[in-house]
Amino acid sequence: MLVAVIVFPGTNCEIDTKYAFEKLGQNVALVFHKEEQLPQGTDLVVLPGGFSYGDYLRSAAIAKFSPIMKAVIEFANRGGKVLGICNGFQMLVEARLLPGAMKRNENVHFISKFHPLKVINNNNTFLKKCTLNSLVNIPIAHGEGSYYIDEAGLKELYANEQVLLTYCDELGQVKNPNGSVDSIAGICNKAKNVFGLMPHPERAVERILGSDDGVKMLEGFIN
């Protein structure tokens, strides 16, 4: 499988992402934001974490205008699989590939720590290796990670099984670190080929680093 990891000015998680997928035996190409085409044979596009363009205006507001994003949007609209992690999730929302919006964390502080997540839906490529209602321990690192969507949109997300992950505590009870609506940590589109989450599964692929729960998440794209 060929994974295309897109690199913007200010991206800082591309090497972690490349390492994670190569650890799973996949081929990875780093693609600069000024490119206009994805590598031939791309199976998965990953928009990694960081602070694209310094997060001026608001997170990911400028990145959506990069030349490569036209190719990413076309790839997604053709059914290609796209994963946005943290800043990448913000990009997908800005590009309208995913519904909703991102706001500043409720406590207005940058949050960086491991945080449990509950698997709400596994009827999709991304989380098919995870057990429904199981917990995964994944790092979060964001300042504008409070996901917002209006009531009608929220109902539609649940009706279409688009809510994938929610923040919780070690017992699976709601514990919301940033004020996200319904404690939402990750969603997908209706077609279930575009996925976005604020936590960083690529930083949880080895137990020595605190958790390897990210492995079974990323493995969903492979087989």
Secondary structure, DSSP 8 states (H G I E B T S, - for coil): -EEEEEE-TTB--HHHHHHHHHHTT-EEEEEETT-SS--TT--EEEE--B-GGGG-SSTTTTGGGSHHHHHHHHHHHTT-EEEEETHHHHHHHHTTSS-SEEE--TTSS-EEEEEEEEE---SSTTTTTS-TT-EEEEEEEESS-EEE--HHHHHHHHHTT-EEEEEB-TTS-B--SS--GGGEEEEE-TTS-EEEESS-GGG-SBGGGTB-THHHHHGGGT-
